[in-house]
Amino acid sequence: MNIEIKHGRIIDPKNGVDRNTSLFIADGKVAGIGEAPASFTAEQTIDATGCIVCPGLIDLGARLNSIEAELAAAVAGGVTSVVVPPDVDPPLDEPELADRLVHRGKEIRKARVLPLGALTLGLNGERLSELAGLKKAGCVAFSQANKPVVDTEALLRAMEYAATFGFAVWLQPQDYWLSRNGIAHEGEVSSRLGLAGIPVAAETIAIATIVQLVRDTGCRVHLTRLSSAPGVALLAQAKAEGLPISFDIGVHHLLLTENDIGFFNPHARFSPPLRAQNDRLALSNAAASGLAAICSDHTPVAVDDKLLPFGEAKPGATGLEVLLPLTLKWAEAAHVSLSDALARITSAPAEVLGLESGQLAVGATADICIFDPEAIWQLTPDALKSRGKNSPWLGYLMTGKVKTTLVSGRSVYQS
């Protein structure tokens, strides 16, 4: 179908486009910006007056406890591609399981599903999964989710194998022994509340180990959900060395700190935990400077699993539908331009994945998000399509509302 999106402000961070003009779509691809292609006749016109037209958001971490509901939540949040960790039930350690997930995503016809294959069988950190078969089944990389590889030799062998075949490995940097009993950041707040702490060293020791293994193997590694200032410093140094390493930050960690636990608020329990203000500032600076991508870390949790004491509540929060407004909120507070903020959730994740998506160049796949940057709405359980109604932002007003989402030039959401 030929579509003209008119009267919108087109922002394509990757290609430096930021202007008020029309966008033309033909056969699921971007056919032109500003000027229609020869003999182009629009079969559908979308009026984007007062709205931003940008590439569809790419989320580097979203758990799909109910695939239908969560993919509906994704497109309602302007997210056109979601990377799914392998810690589903059963874990994605067999090609048939990954193939089934990708196929189901295509059947639903909402956001694209990009699974991470389990690096080890059962995510047990011992024997390698069938990585080549998982890759053929559609896995974009290999991960342990938040499960540790306690045996460093096993991690070394896994990275050597992955490097041989050009596979990327995604790891959450958290030392098992230092974090196994903790539930909050080790600091003043956890001490006052009597909560078992997870020290920053749990992250930095893991990063130091992974960085050295990257040096030794040449394996392409992406670190997920960084949480600390010292962790940022270590990775900035590694990237300055030219090592093939990247990292992302959960959007909640850009805005919240350990103080937001308040009086044992279970909605503020995350993995890794919310840390101190200096850590939040370092994370914010890393995202602002382009060192890191931003993701939602979408973790839908059943209501009953949050109606528990802080130490027993499941960690995580819903994120797909608030990734955009929370990124806009962070950008305003951190004095980051709109184009740069959008880059962290479009072109930067695409670069991590090695994909050509996350842009609006002529010929690019027409994955598009149209949103009103001034629209204000209240985050309530009823406002969420996700089955996860858990968020530290419940009751707050959000600024920025998605109006239309297109995947391959096909409308998959309209508000």
Secondary structure by P-SEA (a helix, b strand, c coil): cbbbbccccccccccccccbbbbbbccccccccccccccccccbbbbbccbbbbccccccccccccaaaaaaaaaaacccbbbbccccccccccaaaaaaaaaaaaaaccbbbbbbcccccccccccccaaaaaaaaccccccccccccccaaaaaaaaaaaaaabbbbbbccccccccccccccccaaaaaaccccccaaaaaaaaaaaaaaaaacccbbbbcccccaaaaaaaaaaaaacccccccccccccccccccccccccccccccccccaaaaaaaaaaaaaccccccccbbbbccccccccccccbbbbbcccaaaaaaaaaaaaacccaaaaaaaacaaaaaaacccccccccccccbbbbbcccbbbbbccccccccccccccccccccccccbbbccccccccc
